[in-house]
Amino acid sequence: MTEPSDVSATRRAYDEVAVDYAVLLRHELAGKSIDRAMISAFSELVQAYGNGMVADIGCGPGRVTAHLDSLGLTTIGIDLSPGMIAVARKDHPTLRFEEGTMEALALEDGSLGGIVAWYSIIHTPPERLPVVFAEFARVLAAGGYLLIAFQSGDEPRHITRAYGHDLDLDAYRLPANRLTVMLADSGLAVHSQLHRAPDDSEKTPQAFLLARKV
């Protein structure tokens, strides 16, 4: 099967920026208390449910993977970009990282207690997100949790410069209500959502959805 052009473009872009991205964002989560609160709530819910492995899908250099590990979760980081995976393994040598695509995860059905997709769905064209969410639902155990972070809005944008590099990459700001319907259609029921205003480093409102496989 031919790989979609957006997947190839995303891999190229993140291979290009991997080292600088990791440096620039290494401590970003430390300054975002609301974001950490959403991850903490997710962690508590997964542990109360019965734990199980959590996949950080679109893990980049592994900063969220490492944070999940610090909260007591057994975590695997999965990313499309070999460059990002190389940085993640270097920066977090005790954690597990693998290359993979979110539309075809190399995981068994029902094998995860939770999934975090931290700004990793934003480069997938919205019309293909139902495929992504169906794959998330496939690998989640019944009762498992999904946490998604994304930029709130309803428009595409083209990125030509980021993290000190020239790029050719599409990204999508997404409406929470539309994602909620897509998730429900995949058997993932949203029970919590949060929107926050952009901080000094951001241009748009940020959104978080917490869903559970029914």
C-alpha positions in Angstrom: 0.0 0.0 0.0 1.3 3.4 -0.9 2.0 5.6 2.1 -0.1 8.8 2.2 1.9 11.9 1.3 1.1 13.6 4.5 2.6 10.8 6.5 5.8 11.0 4.5 5.9 14.8 4.9 5.4 14.5 8.6 8.2 12.0 9.0 10.6 14.1 7.0 9.8 17.2 9.0 10.2 15.6 12.4 13.4 13.8 11.3 14.7 17.3 10.3 13.9 19.0 13.6 14.3 16.2 16.1 17.4 17.3 17.9 16.4 21.0 18.2 12.8 20.1 19.0 14.0 18.0 21.9 16.2 20.8 23.3 13.6 23.6 22.9 10.7 21.6 24.4 12.6 19.6 27.0 11.2 21.5 30.0 8.0 22.8 28.5 5.6 20.6 30.5 7.1 21.9 33.7 5.6 25.3 33.1 2.1 24.1 32.1 0.2 23.1 35.3 -3.1 22.6 33.5 -1.6 20.3 30.9 0.1 18.3 33.7 -3.2 18.1 35.6 -4.8 16.5 32.6 -2.0 13.9 32.3 -2.2 13.3 36.1 -6.0 12.7 35.9 -5.5 10.3 33.0 -2.8 8.4 35.0 -5.0 8.1 38.1 -7.9 6.8 36.0 -5.7 4.2 34.2 -4.3 3.0 37.5 -7.7 2.8 39.2 -9.0 0.9 36.2 -6.3 -1.7 36.6 -3.3 -0.1 35.0 -1.9 -2.0 32.0 0.5 -0.6 29.4 0.1 3.0 28.2 1.2 4.0 24.7 2.4 7.6 24.1 1.5 7.7 20.4 3.4 10.4 18.5 5.9 10.5 21.4 8.5 12.6 19.7 11.7 12.8 21.9 9.9 11.1 24.8 9.3 13.9 27.2 5.6 12.9 27.8 6.5 9.2 27.9 9.0 10.0 30.6 6.5 12.0 32.5 4.0 9.1 32.3 6.6 6.8 33.6 7.3 9.1 36.5 3.6 8.8 37.5 3.9 5.1 37.8 2.6 3.9 34.4 4.2 1.2 32.3 4.7 3.2 29.1 5.8 2.7 25.5 6.6 5.6 23.2 5.7 5.2 19.5 6.6 7.7 16.8 6.6 7.9 13.0 10.0 9.6 12.9 13.2 7.5 13.2 15.0 10.8 14.1 12.7 11.4 17.1 12.9 7.8 18.2 16.7 8.0 18.2 16.6 11.1 20.4 14.1 9.5 22.7 16.2 6.4 23.2 19.3 8.6 23.9 17.6 10.9 26.3 15.6 8.1 28.1 17.6 4.9 27.8 15.6 3.0 30.4 12.3 3.5 28.5 10.9 1.6 25.5 10.5 3.4 22.2 9.4 2.0 18.8 8.8 3.4 15.3 5.2 3.1 14.1 2.3 4.8 12.5 -0.9 5.6 14.4 -3.1 4.3 11.6 -1.5 0.8 11.8 -0.1 0.1 15.3 2.0 -3.0 15.8 0.0 -3.8 19.0 -2.4 -6.6 19.8 -6.1 -6.0 20.1 -7.1 -4.8 23.6 -3.5 -4.7 24.8 -3.4 -1.2 26.3 -4.9 0.3 29.4 -4.4 3.8 28.0 -3.3 5.9 25.1 -1.9 9.5 25.1 -1.9 11.3 21.8 -0.2 14.6 22.8 -0.6 16.9 19.8 0.1 14.0 17.5 -3.1 13.9 15.6 -2.7 17.5 14.3 -0.9 16.5 11.1 -3.5 13.9 10.0 -6.1 15.3 7.6 -9.4 15.4 9.5 -11.2 13.1 7.0 -8.7 10.4 8.0 -9.0 10.8 11.7 -11.8 8.2 12.0 -9.3 5.6 10.8 -6.9 6.7 13.5 -9.5 6.6 16.2 -10.7 3.1 15.1 -7.1 2.0 15.5 -6.9 3.5 19.0 -10.1 1.7 19.9 -8.8 -1.6 18.5 -5.7 -1.6 20.8 -7.4 -0.3 23.9 -8.8 -2.8 26.3 -12.5 -2.4 27.3 -12.6 0.4 29.8 -9.2 1.8 28.8 -8.6 5.5 28.5 -7.5 7.9 25.8 -6.2 11.4 26.3 -5.9 13.7 23.3 -4.3 17.2 23.2 -4.6 19.5 20.2 -4.9 23.1 19.1 -8.6 24.3 19.2 -10.0 25.7 16.0 -11.3 24.6 12.6 -8.8 25.5 9.9 -5.7 24.0 8.3 -2.4 25.8 8.3 0.9 25.3 6.4 4.1 25.4 8.4 7.2 26.7 6.5 9.5 27.4 9.5 9.7 25.9 13.0 12.3 24.9 15.6 15.0 26.7 13.5 14.3 24.8 10.3 12.6 25.4 7.0 9.7 22.9 6.6 6.9 21.9 4.3 4.2 20.6 6.7 0.5 20.8 7.1 -1.2 21.0 10.5 -4.9 21.2 11.5 -6.6 23.1 14.3 -9.5 21.0 15.3 -13.0 21.5 16.9 -13.6 19.5 20.0 -17.3 18.8 19.2 -16.4 17.2 15.8 -13.7 15.1 17.4 -16.1 14.0 20.1 -18.5 12.6 17.5 -15.7 10.8 15.6 -14.5 9.2 18.8 -18.0 8.1 19.8 -18.4 6.5 16.3 -15.3 4.5 17.1 -16.6 3.3 20.5 -14.6 5.9 22.5 -16.9 8.0 24.8 -15.7 11.4 25.8 -16.5 12.2 29.4 -14.2 15.1 30.1 -12.9 18.0 28.1 -10.9 21.1 28.8 -10.1 24.3 26.9 -7.5 26.8 28.0 -6.3 30.1 26.6 -3.0 30.2 24.9 0.0 31.0 27.0 2.9 33.3 26.0 4.4 30.7 23.7 1.2 29.8 21.9 -1.0 31.5 19.3 -4.3 29.5 19.7 -6.5 28.1 22.4 -5.5 24.5 23.5 -7.9 21.7 24.0 -7.9 18.3 25.8 -10.3 15.4 25.5 -10.4 12.4 27.8 -12.4 9.4 26.5 -13.0 5.8 27.5 -13.5 2.7 25.4 -17.1 1.5 26.0 
